[in-house]
């Protein structure tokens, strides 16, 4: 008891200092507004009507397109905008989108923003200030209630509730008027839209319109109305006022004007949607197909131990995984198969299925510890004929080991990409060249068991072939290492200046090697 009493006193003090003082903020449930409530929604309904229940899809593999699509959906929205994200980083791209969201709210659009709680770390008041707008509501998912005010107390608060706090909402969803949606791997931040000078995450998003958007609206409502979703203002001692919002908007406008003057090329690149809108063109390019929107149940994060199968997205995806008979292609920045994944992949390969996996190499990954969960399975996968491709670090013009310009997915060709290193962040699967799955799901235990995810399965050979082509481009020798077995040892085959060569030591810095080794040694696999 001499140990526990001081600890209890300390935790009580932390709770008092944590800013968690207003615990009875009303939580009113709400639902996605019908698409027919807006002219934009009705126009999409009219466009979808001849396709008799099918939805329309267009890949957004280019970071500039991905940004433009989000900005244009805000501008086209007339009744509602529903945004669900794991990470939102400050930056010029985020500030432009926030400015557009505020303008949409000014014209009467209802805006609901649901963020994973880790996004709000240290930013509760800044984020809550946006919710001072009468048309904007912001909630955080699976929030920390204890000690939110400092990095130290937040860390301790999560440590003392680790069983739930390591389970996060990893979903990425952008929904306008319940009729047009964007799903995929991108979070919000300059590094996802080729506007960050040091790093560009290559990703795949998919514009999805018609009935699929209504399906995704149901997923958003489930999370929004979950008992795990709390209004951001609940964690503040005083609620931001209309004056606070006005001051924030003034600073936002000033920062955008400063960027326009100081970094005009980047500003013009991002603002291209204002002078050259593309949404109407993309709507004429849609592929119409049957689909299924898939998502984890929000209550998955409350599970004691492993979640029940009926709560998991992977249970919904299982018929496609088990039914593949000829070819399976997976793209995931983090691949940690664990024993169940290893058994699945090797069984399928032994049954004659051609399996190709594209992931980050050790030198390209932004999370070397996760690579430590992948490396122990590499040899066994290769022994069963699974093909492994590891994307090389893709440097800009300022140096690095890559060669030449890559495909559009990996080098968007914008002014900023020429000085940005690229790292794979795409998440996609292609089944027998017939169906494609695009979403937020990584092939690792974290996505399977601990985080929540969302995605869309599309049954169409044309779209599946396009996703397959993008994956194969990433697997090309100038861009990726192909891991192979030579005399029982893993080697890495790649190409520079048109000449193929083989590396016997895994590329990566000593620090990356150390982090990978350490995570493997301490047994972090199930947490990765």
Kinemage of the C-alpha trace (Angstrom):
@kinemage 1
@onewidth
@group {chain A} dominant
@subgroup {mainchain}
@vectorlist {calphas} color= white
{ca unk a 1} P 0.000 0.000 0.000
{ca unk a 2} L 2.936 2.339 0.542
{ca unk a 3} L 3.538 2.124 -3.208
{ca unk a 4} L -0.050 2.395 -4.387
{ca unk a 5} L -1.190 5.375 -2.305
{ca unk a 6} L 1.359 7.852 -3.710
{ca unk a 7} L 0.623 6.556 -7.197
{ca unk a 8} L -3.112 7.068 -6.678
{ca unk a 9} L -2.502 10.575 -5.387
{ca unk a 10} L -0.346 11.337 -8.392
{ca unk a 11} L -2.978 10.080 -10.829
{ca unk a 12} L -5.653 12.161 -9.121
{ca unk a 13} L -3.413 15.200 -9.480
{ca unk a 14} L -2.826 14.387 -13.138
{ca unk a 15} L -6.551 14.144 -13.750
{ca unk a 16} L -7.029 17.595 -12.234
{ca unk a 17} L -4.280 19.031 -14.396
{ca unk a 18} L -5.426 17.271 -17.545
{ca unk a 19} L -8.120 19.702 -18.601
{ca unk a 20} L -10.730 16.950 -18.427
{ca unk a 21} L -13.245 18.926 -16.412
{ca unk a 22} L -16.427 19.177 -18.474
{ca unk a 23} L -17.713 15.602 -18.509
{ca unk a 24} L -21.434 16.072 -19.173
{ca unk a 25} L -21.483 17.618 -22.644
{ca unk a 26} L -24.649 16.417 -24.425
{ca unk a 27} L -24.028 13.834 -27.149
{ca unk a 28} L -26.831 13.890 -29.669
{ca unk a 29} L -26.894 11.084 -32.249
{ca unk a 30} L -27.096 12.081 -35.883
{ca unk a 31} L -27.267 10.375 -39.247
{ca unk a 32} L -25.953 11.020 -42.721
{ca unk a 33} L -28.294 13.342 -44.598
{ca unk a 34} L -30.045 11.826 -47.642
{ca unk a 35} L -28.283 12.371 -50.965
{ca unk a 36} L -31.558 13.703 -52.353
{ca unk a 37} L -31.315 16.680 -49.982
{ca unk a 38} L -28.917 18.482 -52.348
{ca unk a 39} L -28.763 19.235 -56.059
{ca unk a 40} L -25.280 17.688 -56.122
{ca unk a 41} L -26.560 14.489 -54.556
{ca unk a 42} L -29.535 14.360 -56.918
{ca unk a 43} L -27.242 14.798 -59.915
{ca unk a 44} L -25.210 11.786 -58.834
{ca unk a 45} L -28.388 9.790 -58.217
{ca unk a 46} L -29.505 10.639 -61.751
{ca unk a 47} L -26.106 9.630 -63.131
{ca unk a 48} L -26.218 6.317 -61.245
{ca unk a 49} L -29.835 5.459 -62.099
{ca unk a 50} L -29.115 3.764 -65.479
{ca unk a 51} L -26.575 1.486 -63.787
{ca unk a 52} L -29.267 -0.248 -61.692
{ca unk a 53} L -27.624 -0.308 -58.284
{ca unk a 54} L -23.985 -0.234 -59.346
{ca unk a 55} L -21.615 2.493 -58.112
{ca unk a 56} L -19.049 4.564 -59.991
{ca unk a 57} L -15.319 4.465 -59.294
{ca unk a 58} L -12.157 6.259 -60.362
{ca unk a 59} L -8.684 5.683 -58.938
{ca unk a 60} L -6.800 8.685 -57.553
{ca unk a 61} L -3.222 7.407 -57.670
{ca unk a 62} L -1.681 10.853 -58.116
{ca unk a 63} L -1.238 13.027 -55.024
{ca unk a 64} L -2.327 16.165 -56.879
{ca unk a 65} L -5.547 14.463 -57.978
{ca unk a 66} L -6.131 13.205 -54.443
{ca unk a 67} L -5.898 16.729 -53.037
{ca unk a 68} L -8.002 18.264 -55.795
{ca unk a 69} L -10.729 15.663 -55.303
{ca unk a 70} L -11.034 16.471 -51.603
{ca unk a 71} L -11.109 20.220 -52.178
{ca unk a 72} L -13.670 19.935 -54.979
{ca unk a 73} L -15.966 17.695 -52.970
{ca unk a 74} L -16.021 20.408 -50.299
{ca unk a 75} L -16.892 23.014 -52.907
{ca unk a 76} L -19.635 20.846 -54.418
{ca unk a 77} L -21.187 19.833 -51.108
{ca unk a 78} L -24.520 21.494 -50.410
{ca unk a 79} L -25.918 19.630 -47.405
{ca unk a 80} L -23.246 17.636 -45.563
{ca unk a 81} L -19.562 16.753 -45.243
{ca unk a 82} L -18.453 13.798 -43.117
{ca unk a 83} L -14.701 13.335 -42.531
{ca unk a 84} L -13.092 10.473 -40.612
{ca unk a 85} L -9.308 10.374 -40.131
{ca unk a 86} L -6.519 8.743 -38.161
{ca unk a 87} L -3.910 11.501 -38.658
{ca unk a 88} L -4.286 15.193 -39.469
{ca unk a 89} L -1.019 17.121 -39.651
{ca unk a 90} L -0.773 20.883 -39.865
{ca unk a 91} L 0.585 22.240 -43.141
{ca unk a 92} L -0.349 24.258 -46.191
{ca unk a 93} L -2.562 21.488 -47.666
{ca unk a 94} L -4.468 21.015 -44.398
{ca unk a 95} L -4.931 24.757 -43.962
{ca unk a 96} L -6.379 25.083 -47.459
{ca unk a 97} L -8.833 22.267 -46.773
{ca unk a 98} L -9.803 23.755 -43.388
{ca unk a 99} L -10.429 27.109 -45.064
{ca unk a 100} L -12.683 25.402 -47.596
{ca unk a 101} L -14.526 23.542 -44.809
{ca unk a 102} L -15.200 26.803 -42.994
{ca unk a 103} L -16.507 28.348 -46.218
{ca unk a 104} L -18.784 25.337 -46.712
{ca unk a 105} L -20.095 25.709 -43.161
{ca unk a 106} L -20.734 29.403 -43.837
{ca unk a 107} L -23.039 28.481 -46.694
{ca unk a 108} L -25.002 26.077 -44.487
{ca unk a 109} L -23.288 22.724 -45.038
{ca unk a 110} L -23.308 20.508 -41.941
{ca unk a 111} L -19.749 19.370 -41.216
{ca unk a 112} L -19.018 16.367 -38.989
{ca unk a 113} L -15.355 15.542 -38.323
{ca unk a 114} L -14.375 12.383 -36.469
{ca unk a 115} L -10.710 12.054 -35.502
{ca unk a 116} L -8.767 9.347 -33.768
{ca unk a 117} L -7.880 10.776 -30.372
{ca unk a 118} L -4.124 10.645 -30.955
{ca unk a 119} L -4.569 13.311 -33.644
{ca unk a 120} L -5.722 15.780 -31.008
{ca unk a 121} L -2.725 15.320 -28.706
{ca unk a 122} L -1.923 18.778 -27.374
{ca unk a 123} L -4.345 20.356 -29.868
{ca unk a 124} L -7.713 20.046 -28.142
{ca unk a 125} L -8.382 23.787 -27.992
{ca unk a 126} L -7.188 24.515 -31.521
{ca unk a 127} L -9.373 21.754 -32.962
{ca unk a 128} L -12.321 22.629 -30.752
{ca unk a 129} L -12.194 26.237 -31.926
{ca unk a 130} L -13.381 25.079 -35.361
{ca unk a 131} L -16.372 23.470 -33.641
{ca unk a 132} L -17.355 26.919 -32.371
{ca unk a 133} L -18.897 27.312 -35.830
{ca unk a 134} L -22.597 26.443 -35.474
{ca unk a 135} L -22.445 24.087 -38.492
{ca unk a 136} L -19.284 22.185 -37.476
{ca unk a 137} L -19.164 19.286 -35.019
{ca unk a 138} L -15.938 17.512 -34.064
{ca unk a 139} L -15.605 14.308 -32.076
{ca unk a 140} L -12.606 12.206 -31.056
{ca unk a 141} L -12.661 8.408 -31.030
{ca unk a 142} L -11.491 6.284 -28.099
{ca unk a 143} L -10.309 9.339 -26.145
{ca unk a 144} L -7.877 9.462 -23.288
{ca unk a 145} L -9.725 10.896 -20.283
{ca unk a 146} L -6.768 11.177 -17.934
{ca unk a 147} L -3.998 13.755 -18.131
{ca unk a 148} L -4.414 15.261 -21.603
{ca unk a 149} L -2.587 18.510 -20.888
{ca unk a 150} L 1.066 17.516 -21.425
{ca unk a 151} L 3.066 14.962 -23.388
{ca unk a 152} L 4.226 13.292 -20.168
{ca unk a 153} L 0.768 12.973 -18.612
{ca unk a 154} L -0.792 11.827 -21.909
{ca unk a 155} L 1.857 9.136 -22.206
{ca unk a 156} L 1.274 7.995 -18.645
{ca unk a 157} L -2.485 8.058 -19.095
{ca unk a 158} L -2.229 5.759 -22.097
{ca unk a 159} L 0.237 3.511 -20.316
{ca unk a 160} L -2.200 2.919 -17.454
{ca unk a 161} L -4.933 1.895 -19.920
{ca unk a 162} L -2.746 0.225 -22.504
{ca unk a 163} L -5.188 -2.586 -23.302
{ca unk a 164} L -7.583 -0.089 -24.883
{ca unk a 165} L -5.360 2.867 -25.710
{ca unk a 166} L -3.182 1.000 -28.216
{ca unk a 167} L -6.355 0.295 -30.251
{ca unk a 168} L -6.884 3.137 -32.690
{ca unk a 169} L -9.333 4.261 -35.381
{ca unk a 170} L -7.238 3.976 -38.557
{ca unk a 171} L -10.148 4.706 -40.948
{ca unk a 172} L -9.823 7.283 -43.728
{ca unk a 173} L -13.079 8.524 -45.235
{ca unk a 174} L -14.183 11.712 -47.006
{ca unk a 175} L -17.913 11.924 -47.772
{ca unk a 176} L -19.845 14.732 -49.474
{ca unk a 177} L -23.660 14.940 -49.484
{ca unk a 178} L -23.793 11.186 -48.785
{ca unk a 179} L -23.306 10.691 -52.526
{ca unk a 180} L -19.577 10.950 -53.283
{ca unk a 181} L -16.764 9.538 -51.157
{ca unk a 182} L -13.004 9.068 -51.116
{ca unk a 183} L -11.516 5.967 -49.506
{ca unk a 184} L -7.901 4.824 -49.439
{ca unk a 185} L -4.705 5.097 -47.490
{ca unk a 186} L -4.081 8.835 -47.286
{ca unk a 187} L -4.236 10.726 -44.032
{ca unk a 188} L -4.340 14.530 -44.106
{ca unk a 189} L -0.984 16.324 -44.179
{ca unk a 190} L 1.540 17.757 -46.625
{ca unk a 191} L 3.457 14.473 -46.824
{ca unk a 192} L 0.367 12.804 -48.346
{ca unk a 193} L -0.159 15.452 -51.036
{ca unk a 194} L 3.379 15.995 -52.327
{ca unk a 195} L 3.666 19.314 -50.483
{ca unk a 196} L 6.319 18.297 -47.925
{ca unk a 197} L 9.956 19.003 -48.934
{ca unk a 198} L 11.421 16.005 -47.092
{ca unk a 199} L 8.974 13.140 -47.598
{ca unk a 200} L 6.161 12.127 -49.937
{ca unk a 201} L 3.991 9.091 -49.172
{ca unk a 202} L 2.875 7.371 -52.366
{ca unk a 203} L -0.697 6.222 -52.038
{ca unk a 204} L -3.869 5.105 -53.779
{ca unk a 205} L -7.285 6.638 -53.163
{ca unk a 206} L -10.539 5.899 -54.928
{ca unk a 207} L -13.340 8.314 -55.776
{ca unk a 208} L -16.560 6.386 -55.153
{ca unk a 209} L -20.018 7.724 -56.061
{ca unk a 210} L -23.571 6.460 -55.918
{ca unk a 211} L -24.927 3.733 -53.614
{ca unk a 212} L -21.448 2.953 -52.252
{ca unk a 213} L -21.335 6.430 -50.703
{ca unk a 214} L -24.533 5.687 -48.798
{ca unk a 215} L -22.971 2.433 -47.540
{ca unk a 216} L -19.957 4.401 -46.339
{ca unk a 217} L -22.303 6.926 -44.747
{ca unk a 218} L -23.689 4.088 -42.615
{ca unk a 219} L -20.142 3.234 -41.522
{ca unk a 220} L -19.485 6.846 -40.542
{ca unk a 221} L -22.730 6.997 -38.542
{ca unk a 222} L -21.798 3.864 -36.613
{ca unk a 223} L -18.529 5.440 -35.500
{ca unk a 224} L -19.972 8.912 -34.941
{ca unk a 225} L -22.767 7.612 -32.714
{ca unk a 226} L -20.564 5.115 -30.884
{ca unk a 227} L -20.162 5.587 -27.139
{ca unk a 228} L -16.430 5.759 -27.907
{ca unk a 229} L -16.844 9.044 -29.827
{ca unk a 230} L -16.760 12.139 -27.630
{ca unk a 231} L -17.221 15.831 -28.505
{ca unk a 232} L -13.824 17.530 -28.517
{ca unk a 233} L -15.110 20.362 -26.296
{ca unk a 234} L -15.744 17.827 -23.547
{ca unk a 235} L -12.035 17.939 -22.759
{ca unk a 236} L -11.805 21.696 -22.249
{ca unk a 237} L -12.499 23.679 -19.096
{ca unk a 238} L -13.908 26.554 -21.184
{ca unk a 239} L -15.584 26.268 -24.551
{ca unk a 240} L -14.123 28.319 -27.453
{ca unk a 241} L -16.259 31.276 -28.462
{ca unk a 242} L -17.283 32.832 -31.763
{ca unk a 243} L -14.553 35.429 -31.157
{ca unk a 244} L -11.971 32.660 -30.805
{ca unk a 245} L -13.125 31.243 -34.135
{ca unk a 246} L -12.944 34.662 -35.779
{ca unk a 247} L -9.374 35.132 -34.546
{ca unk a 248} L -8.441 31.658 -35.781
{ca unk a 249} L -9.869 32.393 -39.217
{ca unk a 250} L -7.909 35.638 -39.383
{ca unk a 251} L -4.674 33.798 -38.584
{ca unk a 252} L -5.560 31.087 -41.091
{ca unk a 253} L -6.123 33.629 -43.859
{ca unk a 254} L -2.869 35.389 -42.987
{ca unk a 255} L -0.905 32.142 -43.091
{ca unk a 256} L -2.322 31.233 -46.511
{ca unk a 257} L -1.484 34.675 -47.851
{ca unk a 258} L 2.035 34.349 -46.486
{ca unk a 259} L 2.419 30.979 -48.199
{ca unk a 260} L 1.130 32.454 -51.451
{ca unk a 261} L 3.898 35.052 -51.304
{ca unk a 262} L 6.741 32.940 -49.930
{ca unk a 263} L 6.102 29.622 -51.730
{ca unk a 264} L 4.078 30.665 -54.748
{ca unk a 265} L 4.786 27.557 -56.850
{ca unk a 266} L 3.526 25.162 -54.184
{ca unk a 267} L 0.541 27.386 -53.438
{ca unk a 268} L -0.428 27.485 -57.127
{ca unk a 269} L 0.060 23.727 -57.406
{ca unk a 270} L -2.367 23.056 -54.573
{ca unk a 271} L -4.864 25.741 -55.581
{ca unk a 272} L -5.172 24.468 -59.175
{ca unk a 273} L -8.666 23.196 -58.365
{ca unk a 274} L -9.906 26.791 -58.177
{ca unk a 275} L -9.026 27.492 -61.823
{ca unk a 276} L -9.032 24.003 -63.359
{ca unk a 277} L -11.667 21.900 -61.590
{ca unk a 278} L -11.596 18.232 -62.524
{ca unk a 279} L -14.572 16.613 -60.802
{ca unk a 280} L -16.932 16.871 -63.778
{ca unk a 281} L -14.278 15.272 -66.001
{ca unk a 282} L -13.703 12.459 -63.512
{ca unk a 283} L -17.436 11.803 -63.303
{ca unk a 284} L -17.411 11.100 -67.048
{ca unk a 285} L -14.541 8.631 -66.524
{ca unk a 286} L -16.190 6.553 -63.801
{ca unk a 287} L -16.124 2.762 -63.970
{ca unk a 288} L -19.527 1.429 -62.909
{ca unk a 289} L -19.449 -1.818 -60.982
{ca unk a 290} L -20.895 -3.884 -58.166
{ca unk a 291} L -19.148 -3.352 -54.880
{ca unk a 292} L -19.154 -3.964 -51.147
{ca unk a 293} L -18.106 -1.391 -48.550
{ca unk a 294} L -16.318 -3.105 -45.666
{ca unk a 295} L -15.489 -1.805 -42.200
{ca unk a 296} L -14.643 -2.983 -38.719
{ca unk a 297} L -17.281 -2.524 -36.043
{ca unk a 298} L -16.362 0.415 -33.758
{ca unk a 299} L -16.796 -1.869 -30.743
{ca unk a 300} L -13.834 -3.910 -31.969
{ca unk a 301} L -11.609 -1.705 -29.815
{ca unk a 302} L -13.470 -2.740 -26.659
{ca unk a 303} L -12.695 -6.432 -27.097
{ca unk a 304} L -10.906 -8.251 -24.319
{ca unk a 305} L -8.071 -9.908 -26.183
{ca unk a 306} L -8.686 -10.687 -29.847
{ca unk a 307} L -11.952 -9.306 -31.240
{ca unk a 308} L -14.755 -11.657 -32.245
{ca unk a 309} L -14.778 -12.508 -35.971
{ca unk a 310} L -18.122 -10.778 -36.587
{ca unk a 311} L -16.535 -7.441 -35.584
{ca unk a 312} L -13.691 -7.683 -38.101
{ca unk a 313} L -13.334 -6.381 -41.630
{ca unk a 314} L -11.166 -9.412 -42.439
{ca unk a 315} L -14.149 -11.708 -41.845
{ca unk a 316} L -16.013 -9.826 -44.580
{ca unk a 317} L -12.976 -10.039 -46.864
{ca unk a 318} L -12.369 -13.739 -46.151
{ca unk a 319} L -14.468 -15.094 -49.081
{ca unk a 320} L -12.247 -13.224 -51.527
{ca unk a 321} L -9.027 -14.243 -49.776
{ca unk a 322} L -10.057 -17.887 -49.612
{ca unk a 323} L -11.624 -17.942 -53.060
{ca unk a 324} L -8.641 -16.632 -55.032
{ca unk a 325} L -7.532 -19.375 -57.440
{ca unk a 326} L -5.046 -17.899 -59.930
{ca unk a 327} L -3.377 -14.670 -58.789
{ca unk a 328} L -3.229 -12.550 -55.656
{ca unk a 329} L -1.453 -9.197 -55.541
{ca unk a 330} L -1.086 -7.303 -52.274
{ca unk a 331} L 0.301 -3.810 -51.763
{ca unk a 332} L 0.914 -2.768 -48.163
{ca unk a 333} L 3.536 -0.457 -46.634
{ca unk a 334} L 3.743 -2.754 -43.615
{ca unk a 335} L 3.548 -6.528 -44.001
{ca unk a 336} L 3.646 -8.560 -40.812
{ca unk a 337} L 1.935 -11.848 -41.745
{ca unk a 338} L 2.186 -13.473 -38.287
{ca unk a 339} L 1.525 -17.203 -38.173
{ca unk a 340} L -2.057 -17.084 -39.558
{ca unk a 341} L -0.946 -14.915 -42.484
{ca unk a 342} L 2.030 -17.152 -43.172
{ca unk a 343} L -0.186 -20.246 -43.231
{ca unk a 344} L -2.678 -18.520 -45.534
{ca unk a 345} L -0.076 -17.269 -48.026
{ca unk a 346} L 1.928 -20.481 -48.176
{ca unk a 347} L -1.211 -22.633 -48.509
{ca unk a 348} L -2.456 -20.506 -51.391
{ca unk a 349} L 0.953 -20.550 -53.052
{ca unk a 350} L 1.206 -24.326 -52.614
{ca unk a 351} L -2.228 -24.615 -54.270
{ca unk a 352} L -0.831 -22.916 -57.372
{ca unk a 353} L -1.906 -19.320 -56.787
{ca unk a 354} L 0.619 -16.757 -58.037
{ca unk a 355} L 1.199 -14.420 -55.085
{ca unk a 356} L 3.100 -11.127 -55.303
{ca unk a 357} L 3.552 -8.771 -52.368
{ca unk a 358} L 4.801 -5.189 -52.633
{ca unk a 359} L 5.941 -3.475 -49.440
{ca unk a 360} L 8.590 -1.012 -48.282
{ca unk a 361} L 12.189 -2.040 -48.093
{ca unk a 362} L 14.022 -1.448 -44.835
{ca unk a 363} L 15.707 1.619 -46.320
{ca unk a 364} L 12.355 3.108 -47.439
{ca unk a 365} L 10.064 2.349 -44.512
{ca unk a 366} L 9.082 5.054 -42.065
{ca unk a 367} L 8.659 2.403 -39.324
{ca unk a 368} L 11.761 0.146 -39.173
{ca unk a 369} L 10.317 -1.663 -36.148
{ca unk a 370} L 7.523 -3.009 -38.352
{ca unk a 371} L 10.109 -4.353 -40.765
{ca unk a 372} L 11.365 -6.404 -37.837
{ca unk a 373} L 7.995 -8.149 -37.774
{ca unk a 374} L 8.211 -8.912 -41.506
{ca unk a 375} L 11.800 -10.115 -41.793
{ca unk a 376} L 11.414 -13.429 -39.864
{ca unk a 377} L 8.762 -14.620 -42.361
{ca unk a 378} L 10.563 -13.611 -45.539
{ca unk a 379} L 12.544 -16.820 -46.078
{ca unk a 380} L 9.564 -19.133 -45.492
{ca unk a 381} L 7.435 -17.131 -47.931
{ca unk a 382} L 10.136 -17.322 -50.590
{ca unk a 383} L 10.561 -21.058 -50.069
{ca unk a 384} L 6.883 -21.532 -50.986
{ca unk a 385} L 7.144 -19.398 -54.117
{ca unk a 386} L 5.631 -16.163 -52.839
{ca unk a 387} L 7.218 -13.266 -54.721
{ca unk a 388} L 8.400 -10.408 -52.518
{ca unk a 389} L 9.105 -6.919 -53.817
{ca unk a 390} L 10.434 -4.209 -51.514
{ca unk a 391} L 10.151 -0.642 -52.738
{ca unk a 392} L 13.465 1.181 -52.727
{ca unk a 393} L 13.929 4.581 -51.197
{ca unk a 394} L 12.780 6.847 -54.021
{ca unk a 395} L 14.811 10.055 -53.772
{ca unk a 396} L 14.252 13.354 -55.485
{ca unk a 397} L 16.889 15.220 -57.458
{ca unk a 398} L 18.882 15.991 -54.319
{ca unk a 399} L 20.473 12.564 -54.009
{ca unk a 400} L 19.838 8.966 -53.112
{ca unk a 401} L 20.194 5.524 -54.627
{ca unk a 402} L 17.254 5.358 -57.037
{ca unk a 403} L 17.470 5.586 -60.797
{ca unk a 404} L 15.476 7.671 -63.205
{ca unk a 405} L 11.880 8.779 -62.973
{ca unk a 406} L 9.313 6.308 -61.819
{ca unk a 407} L 5.653 5.744 -62.708
{ca unk a 408} L 3.035 8.247 -61.784
{ca unk a 409} L 2.139 6.465 -58.563
{ca unk a 410} L 5.660 6.863 -57.249
{ca unk a 411} L 6.659 10.246 -58.745
{ca unk a 412} L 3.841 12.670 -59.293
{ca unk a 413} L 6.099 15.059 -61.156
{ca unk a 414} L 5.199 18.135 -59.128
{ca unk a 415} L 7.689 20.788 -58.142
{ca unk a 416} L 7.976 19.560 -54.587
{ca unk a 417} L 8.475 15.874 -55.432
{ca unk a 418} L 11.839 16.602 -57.008
{ca unk a 419} L 13.280 17.170 -53.540
{ca unk a 420} L 11.154 14.655 -51.592
{ca unk a 421} L 12.047 11.094 -50.704
{ca unk a 422} L 9.116 8.747 -51.322
{ca unk a 423} L 7.861 5.923 -49.142
{ca unk a 424} L 5.087 3.460 -49.969
{ca unk a 425} L 1.819 4.066 -48.110
{ca unk a 426} L -0.640 2.404 -50.529
{ca unk a 427} L -2.963 -0.380 -49.390
{ca unk a 428} L -4.585 -2.523 -52.083
{ca unk a 429} L -5.376 -6.105 -53.054
{ca unk a 430} L -6.229 -7.605 -56.449
{ca unk a 431} L -8.001 -10.971 -56.643
{ca unk a 432} L -7.704 -13.025 -59.857
{ca unk a 433} L -7.557 -9.826 -61.940
{ca unk a 434} L -11.301 -9.493 -61.338
{ca unk a 435} L -11.787 -7.727 -58.002
{ca unk a 436} L -9.832 -4.975 -56.222
{ca unk a 437} L -9.912 -3.851 -52.611
{ca unk a 438} L -8.847 -0.287 -51.753
{ca unk a 439} L -8.865 1.034 -48.206
{ca unk a 440} L -6.927 1.765 -45.032
{ca unk a 441} L -6.081 -1.877 -44.226
{ca unk a 442} L -2.445 -2.961 -43.804
{ca unk a 443} L -1.491 -6.646 -43.908
{ca unk a 444} L -0.415 -6.799 -40.268
{ca unk a 445} L -1.788 -7.748 -36.820
{ca unk a 446} L -2.496 -4.117 -35.961
{ca unk a 447} L -5.005 -3.763 -38.807
{ca unk a 448} L -6.408 -7.257 -38.308
{ca unk a 449} L -6.818 -7.197 -34.527
{ca unk a 450} L -6.325 -3.809 -32.900
{ca unk a 451} L -7.093 -0.871 -35.192
{ca unk a 452} L -10.355 -0.253 -37.027
{ca unk a 453} L -10.297 0.023 -40.827
{ca unk a 454} L -12.533 0.768 -43.811
{ca unk a 455} L -12.367 -0.020 -47.521
{ca unk a 456} L -14.294 -0.893 -50.668
{ca unk a 457} L -14.215 -4.124 -52.673
{ca unk a 458} L -15.004 -3.537 -56.355
{ca unk a 459} L -15.955 -6.352 -58.737
{ca unk a 460} L -14.693 -5.133 -62.111
{ca unk a 461} L -11.813 -6.467 -64.256
{ca unk a 462} L -11.048 -3.037 -65.742
{ca unk a 463} L -10.508 -1.375 -62.366
{ca unk a 464} L -8.741 -4.463 -61.017
{ca unk a 465} L -6.350 -4.383 -63.972
{ca unk a 466} L -5.531 -0.716 -63.350
{ca unk a 467} L -4.693 -1.411 -59.704
{ca unk a 468} L -2.640 -4.412 -60.847
{ca unk a 469} L -0.720 -2.246 -63.320
{ca unk a 470} L 0.129 0.259 -60.601
{ca unk a 471} L 1.397 -2.552 -58.373
{ca unk a 472} L 3.499 -4.042 -61.175
{ca unk a 473} L 5.000 -0.622 -61.894
{ca unk a 474} L 6.103 -0.456 -58.275
{ca unk a 475} L 7.614 -3.937 -58.550
{ca unk a 476} L 9.788 -2.961 -61.549
{ca unk a 477} L 13.544 -3.575 -60.974
{ca unk a 478} L 14.571 0.124 -61.055
{ca unk a 479} L 12.101 0.882 -58.276
{ca unk a 480} L 12.114 -2.194 -56.064
{ca unk a 481} L 14.352 -4.895 -54.712
{ca unk a 482} L 13.082 -8.378 -55.417
{ca unk a 483} L 13.944 -10.616 -52.497
{ca unk a 484} L 15.096 -14.041 -53.666
{ca unk a 485} L 16.757 -17.134 -52.240
{ca unk a 486} L 20.256 -18.041 -53.352
{ca unk a 487} L 21.910 -21.025 -51.678
{ca unk a 488} L 19.412 -20.773 -48.841
{ca unk a 489} L 20.109 -17.091 -48.173
{ca unk a 490} L 17.974 -14.033 -48.952
{ca unk a 491} L 19.436 -11.674 -51.566
{ca unk a 492} L 18.058 -8.494 -53.158
{ca unk a 493} L 17.960 -8.141 -56.944
{ca unk a 494} L 17.513 -4.676 -58.438
{ca unk a 495} L 18.528 -2.526 -61.389
{ca unk a 496} L 20.496 0.693 -61.818
{ca unk a 497} L 21.122 2.396 -65.159
{ca unk a 498} L 19.671 -0.589 -66.990
{ca unk a 499} L 22.060 -3.058 -65.328
{ca unk a 500} L 20.773 -5.734 -62.956
{ca unk a 501} L 22.782 -6.507 -59.849
{ca unk a 502} L 22.377 -8.550 -56.669
{ca unk a 503} L 22.932 -7.392 -53.101
{ca unk a 504} L 23.788 -9.901 -50.395
{ca unk a 505} L 23.310 -7.411 -47.524
{ca unk a 506} L 19.911 -5.864 -46.892
{ca unk a 507} L 19.977 -2.149 -47.831
{ca unk a 508} L 19.380 0.241 -44.964
{ca unk a 509} L 21.199 2.342 -42.395
{ca unk a 510} L 22.641 0.905 -39.201
{ca unk a 511} L 19.909 2.653 -37.250
{ca unk a 512} L 17.174 1.086 -39.388
{ca unk a 513} L 18.807 -2.324 -38.986
{ca unk a 514} L 19.031 -1.827 -35.225
{ca unk a 515} L 15.352 -0.850 -34.876
{ca unk a 516} L 14.259 -3.769 -37.015
{ca unk a 517} L 16.388 -6.194 -35.019
{ca unk a 518} L 15.252 -4.785 -31.677
{ca unk a 519} L 11.536 -5.118 -32.443
{ca unk a 520} L 12.119 -8.712 -33.511
{ca unk a 521} L 14.098 -9.514 -30.377
{ca unk a 522} L 11.623 -8.056 -27.882
{ca unk a 523} L 8.625 -9.727 -29.545
{ca unk a 524} L 6.581 -6.736 -30.689
{ca unk a 525} L 5.031 -8.620 -33.605
{ca unk a 526} L 1.449 -8.685 -32.311
{ca unk a 527} L 1.598 -4.943 -31.615
{ca unk a 528} L 2.831 -4.013 -35.101
